[in-house]
C-alpha cells in the first residue's frame, strides 16, 4: 500500500469493541497517567522516530547525553518528566521544562550533507511528535478501559494540545476536534516512509537492546511483544515487523486480562510514579538542577 492510499485503519491501533464496566464519568487525559502508560513506550518512540524529518534528527544527533540507545533510563526519566509536566504542570513548570528542552534542541539541526533537512525547533516536526504521544495515551487508555464512544473520545482529547504547546507548537496548529485530529494524523503518516538505513537503526530499539541482557532475559520477550503490538499496521509494514492475526488476538486478550486486574489496583498506586515525577521536577526547579 502506498502512502497516498493510507486509511485510518492502517495508521491507528485496532481497539476491540469489548464489553467493559460502565464508566462513572468520561475519561480525561490525566486519567491515562498510570503506570500502564509505559507498556507501549518503546513503540511510541519508534512511531515518533519513523517520520523522515524526526528520524534524520535522531540518527544524526550529536547530543549523546540524551541518546535513547546510550542512556535509556535517563531518556525514560526525562520523557516521563515532560509528560507529567505537560499534563499536570503549572505554567511555571512548563516554562522551566521548555527552557530545558530548548537547550538540547539547539544542537539538533541538519548539516549541509544531510539527506533530509531538519531542525528540532521545527513546529511541524514537534507537532508530529506531540500527536504520536497523544495517540499513545489514547490507545493505552482504551485497551485498558474499553473502546470510547465518539463523545468520550472528544472529552478525552480536549487539552491534548499541551503535548505540543509545552514546546513551540502554536495552539492554532493543534486540531480543535478529535475528528480533525484524525485528518491531521492520516496526512502526517504519509511522511512515515522507512528505508533500510532507518530499519537498521531502529532494530536495536524494537529488540530493546538498549537495556541490559539480564532484564532482556527475564522480560524481553513480553516487552518485544508489547512493542510490536502497539505499532499500527502501517508502521509495522514500514519497519518490517512481523505480526499475525494470532498475535493480534493474544495482544487483545492480554489487555482484556490486564484491564480487569487494573480495576483492583488502587489509583494511588497506579499514579504514584507520575506524581513522584512531578514532585521531582519541582524539586529540581527549586534547587536549580538540570531537568533533562
C-alpha positions in Angstrom: 0.0 0.0 0.0 1.4 3.4 -1.0 1.3 6.4 1.4 -1.2 8.1 -0.8 -3.8 5.3 -0.2 -3.5 5.2 3.6 -6.6 4.7 5.7 -7.2 5.3 9.4 -7.2 1.6 10.0 -3.6 1.5 8.7 -2.3 4.3 10.9 -4.2 3.7 14.1 -4.2 0.7 16.5 -7.2 -1.6 16.4 -9.2 -1.2 19.6 -11.6 -4.2 20.1 -15.2 -3.4 20.9 -15.2 -5.5 24.0 -17.5 -5.0 26.9 -16.1 -3.3 29.9 -17.7 -2.0 33.1 -19.5 1.3 32.7 -17.5 4.5 33.3 -18.6 6.7 36.2 -17.6 9.8 34.1 -16.0 10.5 30.7 -12.3 9.9 30.9 -9.9 12.8 30.8 -6.3 13.0 29.6 -4.9 12.8 33.2 -6.7 9.5 33.7 -4.1 7.9 31.4 -1.1 8.8 33.5 -1.0 5.5 35.4 2.0 3.1 35.1 0.4 1.1 32.3 1.2 4.1 30.1 4.7 2.8 29.7 3.6 -0.6 28.2 3.8 0.9 24.7 6.6 3.4 25.4 9.1 1.8 23.0 6.6 1.5 20.3 5.5 5.1 20.7 9.2 6.3 20.5 9.5 4.2 17.3 6.5 5.9 15.9 7.9 9.3 16.6 11.3 8.3 15.0 9.6 6.9 11.9 8.8 10.4 10.5 11.5 11.2 7.9 12.4 14.5 9.5 12.4 13.2 13.1 14.4 10.1 12.0 17.1 12.3 10.4 17.4 14.4 13.5 17.6 11.4 15.8 20.1 9.4 13.7 22.4 12.4 13.2 22.1 14.0 16.6 25.3 14.9 18.4 23.6 15.2 21.8 25.0 12.0 23.2 23.7 12.7 26.7 20.1 12.3 25.5 20.5 9.4 23.2 18.0 6.7 23.9 20.2 3.8 22.9 23.1 5.1 25.0 21.2 6.4 28.1 17.8 4.6 28.1 16.9 5.2 31.8 17.9 8.9 31.6 15.8 9.2 28.5 12.9 7.4 30.2 13.1 9.8 33.2 13.2 12.9 31.1 10.4 11.8 28.8 8.3 10.9 31.9 9.0 14.2 33.4 8.0 16.0 30.2 4.7 14.1 30.1 3.9 14.7 33.7 4.6 18.5 33.4 2.6 18.7 30.1 -0.5 17.2 31.7 -0.2 18.2 35.4 2.2 21.0 35.5 1.6 24.7 36.2 2.6 27.4 33.7 5.8 27.9 35.7 6.6 24.1 35.5 6.0 24.2 31.7 8.1 27.3 31.2 11.0 25.6 33.0 10.7 22.4 31.1 10.5 24.3 27.8 13.7 26.1 28.6 15.5 22.9 29.5 14.4 21.1 26.3 15.3 24.1 24.2 19.0 23.8 25.4 19.2 20.3 23.9 17.2 21.1 20.8 19.5 24.0 19.8 22.1 21.4 18.9 19.8 19.3 16.7 19.8 20.7 13.2 20.7 19.3 9.8 24.1 19.7 8.3 24.9 20.7 4.7 25.5 17.0 3.8 22.2 15.8 5.5 19.8 13.9 3.1 16.8 15.3 5.0 16.7 18.9 6.3 15.5 19.2 9.9 15.6 21.4 12.9 14.4 20.4 16.4 12.6 23.8 16.6 10.5 23.0 13.5 7.0 23.3 14.8 5.7 20.8 12.2 8.1 18.1 13.5 7.2 18.9 17.1 3.5 18.7 16.1 4.0 15.2 14.7 5.8 14.0 17.8 3.2 15.5 20.1 0.4 13.8 18.1 2.2 10.5 18.4 2.4 10.9 22.1 -1.3 11.7 22.3 -2.1 8.5 20.4 -0.1 6.5 22.9 -2.2 7.9 25.7 -5.5 7.3 23.9 -4.6 3.8 22.8 -3.3 2.6 26.1 -6.3 4.0 28.0 -8.8 2.3 25.6 -7.0 -1.0 25.7 -7.3 -1.0 29.5 -10.7 0.6 30.0 -12.6 -0.2 26.8 -13.3 1.5 23.5 -14.6 5.0 24.0 -17.6 6.5 22.2 -17.2 9.5 19.9 -18.3 11.8 22.7 -16.0 10.2 25.2 -13.1 10.5 22.7 -13.8 14.2 22.3 -13.8 14.8 26.0 -10.5 12.8 26.4 -8.9 14.7 23.5 -9.6 18.2 25.0 -6.4 19.7 26.4 -4.1 17.3 24.4 -2.5 20.2 22.7 -0.4 20.6 25.8 2.0 17.9 24.4 3.0 20.3 21.7 2.4 23.8 23.2 4.7 22.9 26.2 7.3 23.4 23.5 7.0 25.5 20.3 3.7 24.2 18.8 1.3 27.1 18.4 -2.2 26.3 19.8 -3.7 27.1 16.4 -1.8 24.2 14.9 -3.5 21.7 17.0 -6.8 20.3 15.6 -9.7 21.7 17.5 -11.7 18.4 17.4 -11.0 14.7 17.6 -12.2 14.3 14.0 -9.8 17.0 12.9 -7.0 15.2 14.6 -7.8 12.0 12.6 -7.5 14.0 9.4 -4.2 15.5 10.6 -2.7 12.2 11.6 -3.7 10.5 8.4 -1.9 13.2 6.4 1.1 13.2 8.7 1.6 9.5 8.3 2.4 9.9 4.7 5.8 11.1 5.9 6.3 7.7 7.6 8.5 6.0 4.9 11.3 4.0 6.4 14.4 3.0 4.3 16.9 0.2 5.0 19.2 2.6 6.9 16.4 3.6 9.3 15.3 -0.1 9.8 18.8 -1.0 10.8 18.9 1.9 13.2 15.5 1.2 14.7 16.2 -2.6 15.0 18.0 -2.1 18.3 15.1 -0.2 19.8 12.5 -2.7 18.6 14.5 -5.5 20.1 15.2 -3.5 23.3 19.0 -3.9 23.1 19.4 -0.6 25.0 18.5 -2.4 28.2 21.0 -4.9 29.8 20.8 -8.5 29.0 19.6 -9.8 32.4 16.5 -7.6 32.0 16.0 -8.7 28.4 16.3 -12.4 29.5 13.6 -12.0 32.2 11.1 -9.8 30.4 12.4 -9.2 27.0 10.0 -11.4 25.2 7.0 -9.8 26.7 8.4 -6.3 26.1 9.1 -7.0 22.5 5.6 -8.4 22.0 4.1 -5.3 23.5 6.3 -3.1 21.4 5.2 -4.8 18.2 1.6 -4.9 19.4 1.4 -1.1 20.0 2.5 -0.3 16.4 -0.2 0.4 13.9 -0.2 -1.7 10.7 1.5 1.0 8.5 4.3 1.4 11.0 4.8 -2.3 11.3 5.0 -2.6 7.5 7.5 0.3 7.2 9.7 -1.2 9.9 9.4 -4.7 8.6 7.9 -6.0 11.9 6.1 -9.3 11.6 2.6 -9.6 13.2 0.0 -12.2 12.6 -3.7 -12.4 13.3 -2.9 -14.8 16.1 -0.5 -12.2 17.6 -3.3 -9.6 17.5 -5.7 -11.9 19.3 -3.1 -12.6 22.0 -2.4 -8.9 22.4 -6.1 -8.0 22.8 -6.7 -10.9 25.2 -3.7 -9.8 27.3 -5.1 -6.3 27.7 -8.6 -7.6 28.4 -7.0 -9.5 31.3 -4.8 -6.6 32.4 -7.7 -4.2 32.2 -9.7 -6.5 34.5 -6.8 -6.7 37.1 -6.3 -3.0 36.8 -9.7 -2.3 38.4 -8.5 -3.8 41.7 -5.2 -1.8 41.9 -5.7 1.3 44.0 -5.5 4.5 42.0 -2.8 6.0 44.3 -0.5 3.1 43.4 -1.1 3.3 39.7 -0.5 7.0 39.6 2.3 7.1 42.2 5.1 7.2 39.6 3.7 10.2 37.8 3.1 12.2 41.0 6.6 11.3 42.1 7.9 12.6 38.8 6.1 16.0 39.0 7.4 16.4 42.6 11.0 15.6 41.4 10.6 18.2 38.6 9.6 20.9 41.1 12.4 19.9 43.5 14.9 20.3 40.6 13.4 23.7 39.7 13.7 24.9 43.3 17.3 23.7 43.6 18.2 24.9 40.1 19.2 21.4 39.0 19.0 20.2 35.4 15.6 18.9 34.3 16.9 16.8 31.4 
